[in-house]
Amino acid sequence: MASDREAMWRECVLLGRCVLPLVDEEPWRRARRHETFRERGFDVERSEPLFATLATLAMHAAAADTVAAGSPSGVETLHAIPVRTVAQAAVSKRDYELLAGLPNHLFDDAEEKDVTALRLLAYGADAGSRWLFHLSRELHRALVTLTEKSSAPSPTCGDLRQWANRAGLLP
């Protein structure tokens, strides 16, 4: 049985992978994002998995802050976090803060590869940190877009899970 911390990480991974498909329910958004990536010289096929992993890290960082403030460690705590809080974490947290507190065992090989790539970008040369900077801005924009599309006054990560479930994005 997974610990609360592992369960929360897995939920962050699942939800992080759903952000782009939820935003892309309006197809023009995907085309515009791809155009923006290409204009900046970023490989689209490599950027999108890194985007999902960055979303995972931002959710996990927001959850870690909530737990540090006294909330219990668990999926329910993650589900109560407003999506705007995750969006803010994406742009306000330093790279090393997003990477802090990773579990010992990651979800799968693809996730491990993407976390390693983000580490290299965070601690690498200027081009890597520029890529990470733009990915974090795109993540912020995507999460704000999802909150603005919602009829809920302050949608949470639990709402994000419900949207992903309705869209058939979760296992």
C-alpha positions in Angstrom: 0.0 0.0 0.0 1.3 3.4 -0.9 2.0 6.0 1.7 0.1 9.3 1.7 3.1 11.0 0.3 3.4 8.5 -2.6 -0.3 8.7 -3.3 -0.2 12.5 -3.4 2.8 12.3 -5.8 0.9 9.8 -8.1 -2.1 12.1 -8.1 0.1 15.1 -9.0 1.5 13.1 -11.9 -1.9 12.1 -13.2 -3.3 15.6 -12.9 -0.1 17.2 -14.4 -0.5 15.0 -17.5 -4.1 16.2 -17.9 -3.5 19.9 -18.0 -2.7 20.2 -21.7 -5.4 17.9 -22.9 -8.0 19.9 -20.9 -6.7 23.2 -22.3 -6.7 21.7 -25.7 -10.4 21.0 -25.7 -10.3 24.3 -27.6 -8.1 23.1 -30.5 -6.9 26.6 -31.4 -5.1 26.8 -28.1 -2.9 23.8 -29.0 -2.0 25.3 -32.4 -1.1 28.6 -30.8 1.0 27.0 -28.1 2.9 25.0 -30.8 3.5 28.1 -32.8 4.8 29.9 -29.7 7.2 27.0 -28.9 8.5 26.9 -32.5 9.0 30.7 -32.5 11.1 30.4 -29.4 13.1 27.6 -31.0 11.7 24.8 -28.7 11.0 21.3 -29.9 7.2 20.8 -29.5 7.4 17.1 -29.0 9.9 17.4 -26.2 8.3 20.5 -24.6 4.9 19.0 -24.0 6.0 16.1 -21.8 8.3 18.5 -19.9 5.3 20.8 -19.5 3.3 17.9 -17.9 6.2 17.1 -15.5 6.5 20.8 -14.6 2.8 20.8 -13.8 3.3 17.8 -11.6 6.2 19.6 -9.8 4.1 22.8 -9.3 1.2 20.8 -7.9 3.5 18.9 -5.6 5.2 22.1 -4.4 1.9 23.7 -3.7 0.8 20.6 -1.8 4.1 20.5 0.2 3.5 24.1 1.2 0.0 23.3 2.4 1.2 20.3 4.4 4.0 22.4 5.9 1.4 24.9 7.0 -0.3 22.1 9.0 -2.7 20.3 6.6 -2.5 16.5 6.6 -0.4 14.8 3.9 -2.8 13.2 1.5 -4.7 13.3 -1.8 -7.6 15.1 -0.1 -5.2 18.0 0.8 -4.1 18.2 -2.9 -7.7 18.2 -4.1 -8.5 21.2 -1.8 -5.7 23.4 -3.3 -7.0 26.1 -5.7 -5.7 25.7 -9.2 -4.6 29.4 -9.1 -2.3 28.5 -6.2 -0.6 25.9 -8.4 -0.4 28.5 -11.2 1.3 30.9 -8.9 3.7 28.2 -7.7 4.7 27.6 -11.3 5.9 31.1 -11.7 7.0 32.1 -8.2 8.9 29.0 -7.1 12.6 28.8 -7.9 13.6 25.8 -10.0 15.2 24.0 -7.0 12.1 24.6 -4.9 10.0 22.8 -7.5 12.5 19.9 -7.6 12.7 19.6 -3.8 10.9 16.8 -2.0 10.6 14.4 -4.9 9.8 10.8 -3.9 12.5 8.1 -4.0 10.7 6.2 -6.7 9.1 8.0 -9.6 5.9 7.0 -11.4 7.4 5.5 -14.5 10.4 5.7 -16.8 9.0 8.6 -18.9 8.5 10.6 -15.7 12.0 9.8 -14.5 13.4 10.9 -17.9 11.5 14.2 -17.8 12.4 15.0 -14.2 16.0 14.4 -15.1 15.7 16.7 -18.1 14.1 19.4 -15.9 17.0 19.1 -13.4 19.5 19.5 -16.3 17.5 22.6 -17.6 17.4 24.1 -14.1 21.1 23.7 -13.4 22.3 24.0 -16.9 23.3 26.7 -19.3 21.3 29.9 -20.2 19.3 28.2 -23.0 18.0 25.6 -20.6 16.9 28.0 -18.0 15.3 30.1 -20.7 13.3 27.1 -21.8 12.3 26.3 -18.3 11.3 30.0 -17.7 9.0 29.9 -20.8 7.5 26.5 -19.9 6.6 27.8 -16.4 4.9 30.9 -18.0 3.0 28.6 -20.4 1.9 26.4 -17.4 0.7 29.5 -15.5 -1.2 30.6 -18.6 -2.8 27.1 -19.1 -3.9 26.9 -15.4 -5.3 30.4 -15.4 -7.2 29.5 -18.6 -8.7 26.5 -16.9 -9.8 28.5 -13.9 -11.4 31.1 -16.1 -13.3 28.5 -18.1 -14.7 27.1 -14.9 -18.1 28.0 -13.5 -16.7 27.5 -10.0 -15.5 30.7 -8.3 -12.2 29.1 -7.2 -11.7 25.7 -8.8 -9.4 23.3 -7.0 -7.2 20.4 -8.0 -10.2 18.2 -7.1 -12.2 20.1 -9.8 -9.3 19.5 -12.2 -9.6 15.8 -11.4 -13.3 15.8 -12.1 -12.8 17.6 -15.4 -10.1 15.1 -16.4 -12.3 12.2 -15.4 -15.3 13.5 -17.5 -12.9 14.0 -20.4 -11.8 10.4 -20.1 -8.2 11.4 -19.4 -7.7 9.3 -16.2 -7.1 5.5 -15.9 
